[in-house]
Amino acid sequence: MKAKLFADRHFPIGEVDRRLFGSFLEHLGRAVYGGIYEPEHPTADEMGFRRDVLEMVKKLGVPVVRYPGGNFVSGYCWEDGTGPKEQRPRRMELAWSAVETNQVGIDEFQQWAKLAGADVMMAVNLGTRGVEEAKNLLEYCNFPGGTRYSEQRRANGFPEPFGIKYWCLGNEMDGPWQIGHKTAQEYARLAAETGRVMKMMDPSVELVACGSSNSGMPTFVDWEETVLNETYDIVDYISLHSYYGNPEGDSRKFLACSRDMDKFITTVAAVCDVVKQRKRSDKTMMLSFDEWNVWFHSAEQDKKLEKWTVAPPQLEDVYSFEDALVVGCLLITLLRHADRVKMACLAQLVNVIAPIMTENGGRCWAQTIFYPFMDASRYGRGVSLHTAVECETYDAGQYGKTPYLEAIALADEESRSVTVFAVNRSLEEEMELSVSVTGFGALRMLGHTVLHCDDLKAVNTADSPDTVQPRELPVGDTVVLPPQSWNVLRFAY
């Protein structure tokens, strides 16, 4: 099979924001306890954080991590996670039917984020709480001193403000599963007033309003329009959440699901622009795709878990090579919308639908999806270019006619390099790819990294952590993408 790729320096989409490669840690399952935090682990530091996990997080280069939820935040009292640990309450955690020990809270998490080189994207509880509690949390985190909550932070051992810039105004508030679920108008008014107060306190903060929980919600589009009518002048982003699965076992359709993400982004951006024109505003609303991933493997096992235990093994999807290809396609889709999607969070980071897995007291390893995310984070720099492809297509059911080649080209002035991310969706045929990226003079190929496995269902485990891993292909006159493969092509100019 042959394919052609075309891009040009003079047809940019937009600057790629580093925050596009963010992630997410919720107080859910073993994401925090047994994930990033395990005081009894052989690698634990003096604060109880696992050094082995931290090193893997650093390899991903995650610039921002959303915290502490997720559904968890809609019933959370942030005060529980501050001050002396021996005085912190244990609570019933209603979102995931577990017991929360509160041994990790914002005090500890902001320390871990600094170690990881990441900013915190903090969510406030607009389910069971509201303006007052969000105001107090912001004061605790960001005000220098001399007030009740800033002095409480200082008394807890943190004389300097945390300086948290990014804040989510609740989570998935249109979802009937959400604690404190609200109608669009109820949420819109609460988010507007909460955001208004937060910006009175700290005008530098950037706020994310809740969009629909997913594009399949019956209120989708109407919800976004109602929320933005109230919050457009206050917030900086509206959120998008989407997860993809292959419960039918149809790999060809599954590899095309990124087309749904593309449609979702385009639709939300269009709603934002309608409200912009209605308000005669000069401001363009940006998007925060702050939950996305493949998620379906653990659905049955999660139904069998015992309720009201501490850090049960929830949502521990074991990812296949096929899932890694889908994650690659989703990353390319996010890059294709770099002009509007300025933040995104792979949900989640450790153990819970995550690229990194751990054993309590034992090993940690990279799941298959670790590698395309690491590649995109490492090389997804500079400007995303409008990228056209010529190739054969196939019928992907609800996703329509789908090209076998999914690709995006990016140009980075700082390193004088062009990077092409490409997925060959064909399960049988290799693809001879002609790359024509113009406007940079002659391009010299630097390398070709490929993630490929003959078995779509192959997984990495603690005993076999390297079953699926990238390898370098020799650079020659012809670029060939193996069947069912994720590829990183790097060029110098």
Steps between C-alpha positions, in 0.01 A plus 500: 500500500621849416411828669600866472520769767502873425564796730645848460665750733260773385186309605520472878217383724636645820771493763507175697451578867714279725195452722350284225699214655360529851363219712265436790518349850176442686445357846374184336621143535878475524577818307624684810531236774719225359562710190697818560488464882606192697704584812598136563634444149877438469536800267286740707652837582465680834153623398378153403512546122622211286820604325468226238158630392624859506781414259252348256277807524803716419563293186151597382582870550153578634472881535172519696302253712131539579411426865318370713218399263298404317181377662685495833515879520122545509485369856845611619583721797843641413571584864516126578825472307690772688683524830635220725435161343410333826210744537354452154158329481420180314183546294258300288585591141166483321610542139694172495363323811834493681653634822715813464779530760600857402867419555562682172341839438596827335788545747669182379384504141648840418832371638481192277412713196812711552711183512335385176558837332126550452253775577187417698160533334276518806130413497252655743192328639186647344296190581443510877677835549527835321637854489610525864701179503667577165590846630655352813700243304639765266598715798671200662694419183589837353480787751837597653391540862320704761156346449327203660568235238839626384616498862359149536721392207800667659427328831489170311861553393466683166605865538492563125179489292450199275427730204247272330395661173254255341162426662208280394158622609360162599491177300244348260214685669249391234553133589223338709776288659659816640456591866310829494401458133348820361301629208686715249354822640569402861861417421550802274399747771710326767806479273465864398481624859779270618723607214423866556607480865814303418611760247430779750746327731761407238452642148785284370316169542365321193160334538343199330121468485338155473382403156284194442637183657521353149359560156234231552325690779139591409573859599819528292527834317208651695706460818806668348294789367321560832822483703690729266216754491561552873874448526651615168655819638630326814649165402791427269415146384211260474570133565451192284510138623499188286598135538515235230471123504477191285247278676387351166855394414497671158854634467440681173218707650688554825799647315267756344349632826724808492263629233238529776741707710562724199126559456457564874770771501366665186147510640597649838719762329204595279273546803766719663513716190122537485501636855798721415304663219185529708697687766692699238815400681858526380597201712534153351411223744762229520441132574632277779470133406571408858391135493575265211620145456405145411284351777301177488715205609430517875123546481410146610764454769407832661148370563644229728701727730415522868363838601638729771862391496810718473651537152339197331634401155240692298508580127828314450475453125780288355574664168573311180709604203174578321417753772838667448418554132168659595673728752739600220206593276340700784826689559518588131142628519584727794799637309277561198299738717796676662342837421211435743599214730755656733484253788435127506532233768554131431280336763668376703871479586563201729309169540154641420451481118864602488827476306688404819418196715632398841498215747442593863842465657647385170570583139378765257492482121383677185178394333478503119335845493800649682704512180290705254425746781871530585585553132237770457606676819867489400471596133163676477655847503464816298219557251247249379464514121196436284573149378334338201530131416431297191439133569246224476200498734285235662148483641515543879129470575372795705824687432451492122767482231830507687848552353752229579750775580445725804773765515605849605812706426652751742778752459722620785701814426707467817646162405462561124319171466186353348326206667234280343286275719331229295281196564459234233152364572532212256514168683660318206698731274810708550481853367756671280471865601604801295557803727479846343540775761589820316619846594799386703748426224644152471408274788748246635350200673633453853316190611202270482365350822226240476269327747388180332393154607356216297251427779246777553410352839856491635545666841783600732504349849726513805658170390519597132526880496661524156259297286390820325762772474628739232797435278704700253477417130790568264475827307492445128374657179150360554276534804306181570244478780443143621139380514319597823769737621564832677786693338712804585687649203751773583662737251749788524489812284 
